[in-house]
Amino acid sequence: MKSLIITLVTVSLLTVGCKDARKSSSTPLLDSEPKTAMGETSPAPTNSDRTSKEVKIIPIEHATAILEWNDLTIYIDPEGGQEAFKGQKQPDLILITDIHGDHFSLETLQALNTERAKIIVPQAVADLLPKEFTPQVDVLQNGESKERYGINVEAIPMYNLREEAKKFHEKGRGNGYVLNMGEQRIYLSGDTEDIPEMRALQNIDKAFVCMNLPYTMTVESAADAVLAFKPKQVYPYHYRGNPDVSDVAKFKALVEKGDSIIEVIQLDWYPNDDF
């Protein structure tokens, strides 16, 4: 009887050990493996996964950028065709600000693998999208918001104030965006001047602010607006104008003179040009 008890205990310990070994040796899903089947919506990561990591910023060109945050990839105004995104991760979320070609490129959208992406756009852009994209599209008007994959996206007005420029961007057509990502708030200005809605922004951690004439605003106006809403960091972008390129160094100097706490970060938004 004693030997039988010892045998049973030994078998039980071996069984538990094998279960633990199998559990610890299971292989996690690799980043390169597909997360969803065709036509399915990719699941949002849990909130516990999205509170600590910094946002990675990848400038593509002019108004086009990629944000990576934890396991999410966000395309901002994707333009430039498939070649511009070579080697980049597949998008989970796409934000488009306006109908102009440097923000909305149907050719680029159709060339990219967007099968798992949600696409947030203003109505004017939605009207230009073919029906193939309809299941993916969320339309936001100024002042509205939508949560996707744990990110709350707020649509912020973007428009011109100067009489001679109102023809470029009328109020209500396009969207700037504020992305609430964990404890961070990231502002994307789109094409705008220093409008009251920008100046009223609060608790912005990173701000992407445009500055190019004749389409948006001067570096002085951009700096003045930044000094009003006081983001922790500001990234000048969208600064190629017609015919001139905005003086980003001057913008940086104006902001730092007005508030030395605000950090101005210059990225290379024009890798194919000398400025």
Beta strands, then each sheet from edge to edge (+ up, - down):
strand 1: 56-61
strand 2: 64-69
strand 3: 72-76
strand 4: 93-95
strand 5: 118-121
strand 6: 137-139
strand 7: 145-148
strand 8: 151-158
strand 9: 174-181
strand 10: 184-188
strand 11: 206-209
strand 12: 233-236
strand 13: 263-264
sheet 1: 1+ 2- 3+ 4+ 5+ 6+
sheet 2: 7+ 8- 9+ 10- 11- 12- 13-
end
